[in-house]
Each structure stands twice: as C-alpha cells, then as structure tokens.
C-alpha cells in the first residue's frame, strides 16, 4: 500500500523542508512503518526530478557530497491533487459501505 502512494509520501516529507535520500528513507520508516530501500527511493527521486516535481541540488557540507531534494511548486500542486483524490476515494468508499 505504501509503495502505491510513495511519490505522494515523499512529496509530503519534502513539503516540511529539503532532505537528502537517507533522511527521506528514515522518515518514511518512522511515519509509515515501511522500510523503503535505496533501490526503490532513488529511481523515484530521479523520476520526480525529471517530472519537475522536485529539485535536487548537490550539497557538500564538510564531508562527502549529498544530493538534497526539495519540492517544487508543481510538486506541491501534484501532492495536493493526489491527496485530494485519495480523500474523495476514501469518502466515497465509506459512504457506500454505510448504505
């Protein structure tokens, strides 16, 4: 279930501020309980970047370089639209089950 909406989860995390890949993996585990590996996350981040939903930038504090990702305005719109669609689906499903 988590992987079905992984793009929305990642965009939601980035809405809190820029993060590097390991930070995203750690927060996803904390928030969803699902362990998302690098082999799943990084291809998704590259895809989101190609679609202009996130922007990545190399950051080199004092150690090795890390790519830090932040949500873009189109990414924020996509996230809002995606969560709105999920909300409508859940509401529709709940109203049908109470009939």
Long-range contacts (C-beta under 8 A, 24 or more apart in sequence): 2-28, 2-32, 2-34, 2-36, 3-34, 3-36, 3-40, 5-82, 5-86, 6-36, 6-40, 6-44, 7-44, 7-48, 7-53, 7-82, 8-79, 8-82, 8-83, 8-86, 10-41, 10-44, 10-45, 10-48, 10-54, 11-48, 11-53, 11-54, 11-71, 11-75, 11-76, 11-78, 11-79, 11-82, 12-79, 12-83, 14-54, 14-69, 14-70, 14-71, 14-75, 15-71, 15-76, 15-79, 17-70, 18-68, 18-69, 18-70, 19-68, 19-69, 20-59, 20-66, 20-67, 20-68, 20-69, 21-45, 21-66, 21-67, 21-69, 24-69, 45-69, 48-75, 53-78
